[in-house]
Amino acid sequence: MRYIEVQLFAAAAAAAQQNLLRVELPNTGSTDAEAAAKEIAAKEITAKELLAQLAACCPPLAPLLGSCRLAVNGRYVGDDATLDPAAEIALIPPVSGG
């Protein structure tokens, strides 16, 4: 089973009632290590797909996701960005301040 960890901040953490979510990624179904590695590469998840997974696994987050951004290793990414499960991924809600 593969997971991707997503750090949550501010309103997102409050809605989920936690600071870290582990989202299950699709299984490869292969037992051969080399074949599994190829299948994993072929089944990469995009930022948009991850947001959909977050909405499914944590419904209280769903209303916020349209205004949140994903950051990978400290940089914002677009919906089409391919995510590495080993990367540091953060869900950043809109912020205000002065």
N, C-alpha and C positions, 0 to 999 in steps of 0.2 A: 504494500500500500504506500503510495506517495502522497506527501502533503506539501503545502506551501504555507508558510507562516506569514501572517499579516499583522503588523503593529497598528494599534488603534489609538487615536488621540482625541482629546476634547469631547465634543458632542458624540462622535462615533464610539468612543470608549464608554461614554455614559449610556448610550442606547444599547450597546451590547453587554454592558455591565462587566466588561473585562478589557484588558489592554492588549491582548494577543489572541488571535483566532488562528486555528489550524484548519485549512481548507483541503479536503481530500481531492486529489487529482485523479483523472481516469487511469485505471489499471491497464497494463500492457497485455496481460493474459499469456505472456510467454514465460517459460521457465529457463530457457537458454539465455545466459547473461549477455552474449553479443546480440542476439536477436532482440532481447528486451531493451538494450541500449538504443538500437535502431528504432524500435517502436516508440520509445520515450521521446526521441528527437522528433519523430513524425507527429507526436501528439502534444506538442508544446501548447501552452495556454497563453492566450493574449490577455492584456489588461482588461479589455471589455468582457471576456469570458470569466475572468476572475471576479469582476464586479457582479456579474450574474450569479456566480457561485456564492458570493458573500450574501446576496439578497436571499438566496434559497436556504443557506445554512443558518442565517441569523436574521429572520424577518424584521426585527425592530430596526435594523440598519437600512432596510430598503428605502424608506422615505428620504434618507439623507444622501444616498449614493449618487443621485443626479447632480449634486453640488459638490461632491468630494473629488479629490484628485489622488491618483496613485503615484507614489515616489518609489523609485528603485535605486538603491544605493545612493540615496540623497538627491536624486534628480527626478523631476516630474517626467512622466511618460504619457504618450497618447494612447488611445484605445487600441491601436493596432500593434503596440509594442509586445514583443514576445518576452515572457517572464521566465527567468531561471529560478527554480525552486530554492536554490542555495543563496540567492540574493537577499539583501535586506529590503523588505517591501513594507511600505507604510501607507495607510489610508489617511489622507489629510482632509479634514472637513474645512469649510470656510472659516476664517478667523476674523475677529474684529479686535480692535484695541485702539489705544491712543498713545 
